[in-house]
Amino acid sequence: MIYYQNETKQNMFNSYNNMTPVERSIADFFLSNTEKMDFSSKNISKRLYVSEAALSRFSKKCGYKGYRELIFSYEKDLENDIPKEDIEPDISSFTKKIKGSYASILQEEFGLLNEKQIRKVVEKLENARKIYIFGIGSPGLIAKEFQQRFIRIGLPMEAVTDAQLMQMCAALTDEETLVIAISLSGKTKEVNNSVRIAKKKGTSVVYITTNESAETAECCDELIRVAGTKNAEAGNMVSPQFSLLMLLDVLFAYYFANNTYYKVKKYKETMSAVQGNAELMEEESS
C-alpha cells in the first residue's frame, strides 16, 4: 500500500509483515484511524488492551526511537488525512490515493499468482464437461464476466448468481463437472453451502478468495488467493472486483494460448453468430 502524504502510516504498513499479532492489532488501529484524539500511551494501551511496553516495541519496529517520536510524526501526518471545514476537497489528492491503492493491489496480486496453480486450473477447464461459476453480489458480476469471456471460445460455462439455483446446480454436478466459486471473504454462506454439496458429488472445486482459512481450503481442490482491499487507503472508492478481473485475464490468456487454432475458430464462430443476429434484427426492423 502507498500512503501518499502520510509517511508514518507508510512506515507502519512497510513493517507490517514483520510484526507480532499484538503489534499488527496496533498497526490496524493506526492505519485505519483518521481522527484526532488522545494518543498518549496510557490512553491507547487501555483502548487497544495492550501494554505500554507493546506500544514501545511497535514504535521501534516501525523505525522510531520510541512511542513519543512515532506519535509526534503520526499527529503531524494526520493533518493531511482530516478534511478542513469549508474547504473543497482537492480532486488530485483523491486521484493519487486511488492510483496508489490500485498500484498496490496490482503488485500484491501478481505477487500472489502461482504459475503451477494456474496450469492446474486451466487443465481442469480443459477437461471439464460442464463448468459452473458460483458468485453472489460483486463476485456474481465477475462470474458473469467469466462466462461471457470463455463461452466466446467454446467453453461450456454457466454463471450462477442466485442462491437457490446455485444449490440446485451443485446437487446436479458430478465427477466431470468443475465448479469455480468466488467469495472475497470466503464466508458467503450460500456459496460455501453449494460448494460442500458439489464436493459430496465428487465434483472438482476451485475457490477464489482473499481468505486462506483452513475452513475455506477444506471445501475445495484448489484455493486461489487474490489481493484484497481491506487496507486500501482509498477505502470503498476502490473496486473489490479489480483483483478478480486481473486473475480472470491471466486464466483466460493462458487457456487461450493452448490449442489456439481451435479456440480462434470457436471465437470466430460465436462472433459471427452475434454479428449475424444483429444484422438479421436490423433487416427485420427496416
Order of alpha helices (4+ residues) and beta strands (2+ residues): alpha-alpha-alpha-alpha-alpha-alpha-alpha-beta-alpha-beta-alpha-beta-alpha-beta-alpha-beta-alpha-alpha
